[in-house]
Amino acid sequence: MTRMPRENKTALLAIPALVYFLLFFFVPIFMLLTLAFNPKELGNITIRPVLTLENFKLFFSYPVYRQSLVNSLWLASVATVICLFIGYPVAYTIARTTSKRIQAFLVILVFCSMQIDLTVRIFGYLTILGDNGLINGSLTRVGVLARPLPLMYNAFGVIVGLVNISLPFLILPLIGIIESVSPDFLNVARLLGCSRWKGFLKVELPLSLPGIITGVLFAFAISMSSYLIPVLLGGWGRAVLPVYIYQQISNQGLWQRGAAFAIVLLLTNLIVVFALIRYYSRSYTKRVLAA
Amino acid sequence: MNKRNYYREGYPRGFRLVVVITSAFLIAPALVVVLTSFNSAPYLSFPMKGFSVHWIIEYLRSALFTQSFTLSLLLAAAASTGALLLGIPASIALVRVRFPGRDLLQALLVAPLMLPGAVIGLALYTYYVNIGVLMRSFPGLLLGHIIIAMPFVVITVVGALSSFNIDIENAARILGANAIQAFFKATLPNIYPSIMVGGFLAFIYSFGQFSISLYLSTPDLDPLPVALYSTLRFAHDPRVAAAGSVAIVLVVSSILIVNRFTDLDKWFAGFRF
């Protein structure tokens, strides 16, 4: 009991950050929410005490906007699944390799690709995937292709870009979890006659599930909200929700609509996040109960 | 457990191939940018027409570098400092004390990483307009960057503090140090590498941040990513590649430095939602 006062004092350390986040994160998001319920008014961004659902109704009544949400969802889902399939082996190698050099190389690679300017990486992909780019350029010159493959300004280009930006955020949470799974579990499975793959699928993969969930959440949320990649690698045909948010605001000056669209994006993200966490904790409890 | 014995049989079949392909996939864009920036042709082309540093010099002379690069650098330095000053004390509270709403606070501090940058940028802009100050100004931009830099500091420092053996600090207390002395003399030297890592990551993330800046910048206050985007959207400008090369060199060298200080692979290990 004598420790209580000291602990209380330590808790005070959180106050500056808490106040800062309330002031410059929570309140702004809340304001955005309110703005989304104001009737649209050209060029006006101040919040008025008139509430309406018309912005949301508009969103769901126009096929273009609905389609952009669907586009966002499926592009982000495909990108996330690909991330998982190519990211897991990388995280696994980083966690399990005995070679310090391979480990350092992969870790540095993952961090660099997380931190290099997005615009710069996209410029790289434009150069690689473009009609006169690295792939098409060399293939047509050699004579394999008569005309360039459509690698960009379509779903393929967008997914390549999305996988690139979200991959590091999927790999990093996985590493620690895989490291924390004792190799002994796998050894036992192997002794009991499992193949290497079966041992991995039945023992190591389920135990690393918390890391997979965290990583998938990051990857999905990041893919869903990317604006730059669909615009630069996808062109306007692949319009996704973030593109329309910006379009409503910068081209049309309708802040209320932009805010409403942003809220739709935010809610979709939150729903997916909560659904995944619910699903995970339920399946986890079930497994614990079964054991 | 003897790691070497166990891994003699290697990874599940096919893993190695996937790792090689993924590495190539991650390296490719950066490599191409660096090569393009040394291309002497005035347009985007592959293979290269010839080696030249023309575009690099052109970039270093342009407003892209003299204004946007400097602005981004200043912004990132200020944002990571701000995030450290707010994030370190908060992380201490998060790790050391069980107070009501602790998990919620931790989620709040990491949330900017998972929210669309566009939503945060738009929300902040709305906020600034409604309170009547800060819009389209450097402080306004900075406040937003501190928000998005915070998750990196919190994830890193919370992780480091959770794995730090508190007995070391308690020993200092027993030997007569007060709470503040004990923290600065016993704990801080031990978690210092992680703080550096958190600060570095926050710095680079803020430096490359696009979405927030898009809503908060002005034509005469364009951070580098926004300036590059404006250039890139309407034309293939080789100066973008040159700017990219400079940024890549900056990032790779700082990651190499950070990697010397600490095990980067453990970065996320101590952190749980």
Chai-1 contact restraints between the chains, C-beta under 6 A:
chainA,res_idxA,chainB,res_idxB,connection_type,confidence,min_distance_angstrom,max_distance_angstrom,comment,restraint_id
A,E7,B,V97,contact,1.0,0.0,6.0,A-B,restraint_1
A,T10,B,A93,contact,1.0,0.0,6.0,A-B,restraint_2
A,T10,B,R96,contact,1.0,0.0,6.0,A-B,restraint_3
A,T10,B,V97,contact,1.0,0.0,6.0,A-B,restraint_4
A,A11,B,A93,contact,1.0,0.0,6.0,A-B,restraint_5
A,A11,B,V97,contact,1.0,0.0,6.0,A-B,restraint_6
A,A11,B,F99,contact,1.0,0.0,6.0,A-B,restraint_7
A,L13,B,P89,contact,1.0,0.0,6.0,A-B,restraint_8
A,L13,B,I92,contact,1.0,0.0,6.0,A-B,restraint_9
A,L13,B,A93,contact,1.0,0.0,6.0,A-B,restraint_10
A,A14,B,A90,contact,1.0,0.0,6.0,A-B,restraint_11
A,A14,B,A93,contact,1.0,0.0,6.0,A-B,restraint_12
A,P16,B,L86,contact,1.0,0.0,6.0,A-B,restraint_13
A,A17,B,L86,contact,1.0,0.0,6.0,A-B,restraint_14
A,A17,B,A90,contact,1.0,0.0,6.0,A-B,restraint_15
A,Y20,B,L86,contact,1.0,0.0,6.0,A-B,restraint_16
A,F21,B,L108,contact,1.0,0.0,6.0,A-B,restraint_17
A,F24,B,L143,contact,1.0,0.0,6.0,A-B,restraint_18
A,F24,B,I147,contact,1.0,0.0,6.0,A-B,restraint_19
A,F25,B,I147,contact,1.0,0.0,6.0,A-B,restraint_20
A,P28,B,A123,contact,1.0,0.0,6.0,A-B,restraint_21
A,P28,B,L124,contact,1.0,0.0,6.0,A-B,restraint_22
A,P28,B,Y127,contact,1.0,0.0,6.0,A-B,restraint_23
A,I29,B,A123,contact,1.0,0.0,6.0,A-B,restraint_24
A,M31,B,T126,contact,1.0,0.0,6.0,A-B,restraint_25
A,M31,B,Y127,contact,1.0,0.0,6.0,A-B,restraint_26
A,L32,B,A123,contact,1.0,0.0,6.0,A-B,restraint_27
A,L32,B,T126,contact,1.0,0.0,6.0,A-B,restraint_28
A,L35,B,T126,contact,1.0,0.0,6.0,A-B,restraint_29
A,I45,B,T126,contact,1.0,0.0,6.0,A-B,restraint_30
A,I45,B,V129,contact,1.0,0.0,6.0,A-B,restraint_31
A,T46,B,N130,contact,1.0,0.0,6.0,A-B,restraint_32
A,I47,B,N130,contact,1.0,0.0,6.0,A-B,restraint_33
A,I86,B,V18,contact,1.0,0.0,6.0,A-B,restraint_34
A,I86,B,T22,contact,1.0,0.0,6.0,A-B,restraint_35
A,P89,B,F15,contact,1.0,0.0,6.0,A-B,restraint_36
A,P89,B,V18,contact,1.0,0.0,6.0,A-B,restraint_37
A,P89,B,V19,contact,1.0,0.0,6.0,A-B,restraint_38
A,V90,B,V19,contact,1.0,0.0,6.0,A-B,restraint_39
A,V90,B,T22,contact,1.0,0.0,6.0,A-B,restraint_40
A,T93,B,V19,contact,1.0,0.0,6.0,A-B,restraint_41
A,I94,B,D265,contact,1.0,0.0,6.0,A-B,restraint_42
A,T98,B,K3,contact,1.0,0.0,6.0,A-B,restraint_43
A,T98,B,R4,contact,1.0,0.0,6.0,A-B,restraint_44
A,T98,B,Y7,contact,1.0,0.0,6.0,A-B,restraint_45
A,V107,B,L264,contact,1.0,0.0,6.0,A-B,restraint_46
A,V107,B,D265,contact,1.0,0.0,6.0,A-B,restraint_47
A,I108,B,I255,contact,1.0,0.0,6.0,A-B,restraint_48
A,I108,B,N259,contact,1.0,0.0,6.0,A-B,restraint_49
A,L109,B,S23,contact,1.0,0.0,6.0,A-B,restraint_50
A,L109,B,L26,contact,1.0,0.0,6.0,A-B,restraint_51
A,F111,B,I255,contact,1.0,0.0,6.0,A-B,restraint_52
A,C112,B,V251,contact,1.0,0.0,6.0,A-B,restraint_53
A,C112,B,V252,contact,1.0,0.0,6.0,A-B,restraint_54
A,C112,B,I255,contact,1.0,0.0,6.0,A-B,restraint_55
A,S113,B,L26,contact,1.0,0.0,6.0,A-B,restraint_56
A,Q115,B,I204,contact,1.0,0.0,6.0,A-B,restraint_57
A,Q115,B,V251,contact,1.0,0.0,6.0,A-B,restraint_58
A,I116,B,A30,contact,1.0,0.0,6.0,A-B,restraint_59
A,I116,B,I248,contact,1.0,0.0,6.0,A-B,restraint_60
A,I116,B,V251,contact,1.0,0.0,6.0,A-B,restraint_61
A,D117,B,G208,contact,1.0,0.0,6.0,A-B,restraint_62
A,D117,B,P225,contact,1.0,0.0,6.0,A-B,restraint_63
A,D117,B,A247,contact,1.0,0.0,6.0,A-B,restraint_64
A,L118,B,F210,contact,1.0,0.0,6.0,A-B,restraint_65
A,T119,B,P225,contact,1.0,0.0,6.0,A-B,restraint_66
A,T119,B,L228,contact,1.0,0.0,6.0,A-B,restraint_67
A,T119,B,Y229,contact,1.0,0.0,6.0,A-B,restraint_68
A,V120,B,V33,contact,1.0,0.0,6.0,A-B,restraint_69
A,V120,B,G244,contact,1.0,0.0,6.0,A-B,restraint_70
A,V120,B,A247,contact,1.0,0.0,6.0,A-B,restraint_71
A,R121,B,P29,contact,1.0,0.0,6.0,A-B,restraint_72
A,F123,B,V33,contact,1.0,0.0,6.0,A-B,restraint_73
A,F123,B,V240,contact,1.0,0.0,6.0,A-B,restraint_74
A,F123,B,G244,contact,1.0,0.0,6.0,A-B,restraint_75
A,G124,B,P29,contact,1.0,0.0,6.0,A-B,restraint_76
A,G124,B,V32,contact,1.0,0.0,6.0,A-B,restraint_77
A,G124,B,V33,contact,1.0,0.0,6.0,A-B,restraint_78
A,Y125,B,P29,contact,1.0,0.0,6.0,A-B,restraint_79
A,T127,B,V32,contact,1.0,0.0,6.0,A-B,restraint_80
A,T127,B,T36,contact,1.0,0.0,6.0,A-B,restraint_81
A,T127,B,L44,contact,1.0,0.0,6.0,A-B,restraint_82
A,I128,B,V32,contact,1.0,0.0,6.0,A-B,restraint_83
A,L134,B,F46,contact,1.0,0.0,6.0,A-B,restraint_84
A,G137,B,F46,contact,1.0,0.0,6.0,A-B,restraint_85
A,L172,B,F268,contact,1.0,0.0,6.0,A-B,restraint_86
A,P173,B,F268,contact,1.0,0.0,6.0,A-B,restraint_87
A,I175,B,D265,contact,1.0,0.0,6.0,A-B,restraint_88
A,G176,B,F268,contact,1.0,0.0,6.0,A-B,restraint_89
A,G176,B,A269,contact,1.0,0.0,6.0,A-B,restraint_90
A,P183,B,M1,contact,1.0,0.0,6.0,A-B,restraint_91
A,P183,B,Y6,contact,1.0,0.0,6.0,A-B,restraint_92
A,D184,B,M1,contact,1.0,0.0,6.0,A-B,restraint_93
A,R196,B,P12,contact,1.0,0.0,6.0,A-B,restraint_94
A,W197,B,P12,contact,1.0,0.0,6.0,A-B,restraint_95
A,F200,B,P12,contact,1.0,0.0,6.0,A-B,restraint_96
A,A221,B,M114,contact,1.0,0.0,6.0,A-B,restraint_97
A,S225,B,P116,contact,1.0,0.0,6.0,A-B,restraint_98
A,Y227,B,A118,contact,1.0,0.0,6.0,A-B,restraint_99
A,Y227,B,S211,contact,1.0,0.0,6.0,A-B,restraint_100
A,L228,B,F210,contact,1.0,0.0,6.0,A-B,restraint_101
A,P242,B,A118,contact,1.0,0.0,6.0,A-B,restraint_102
A,I245,B,A118,contact,1.0,0.0,6.0,A-B,restraint_103
A,A262,B,V119,contact,1.0,0.0,6.0,A-B,restraint_104
A,A262,B,L122,contact,1.0,0.0,6.0,A-B,restraint_105
A,L265,B,P116,contact,1.0,0.0,6.0,A-B,restraint_106
A,L266,B,V119,contact,1.0,0.0,6.0,A-B,restraint_107
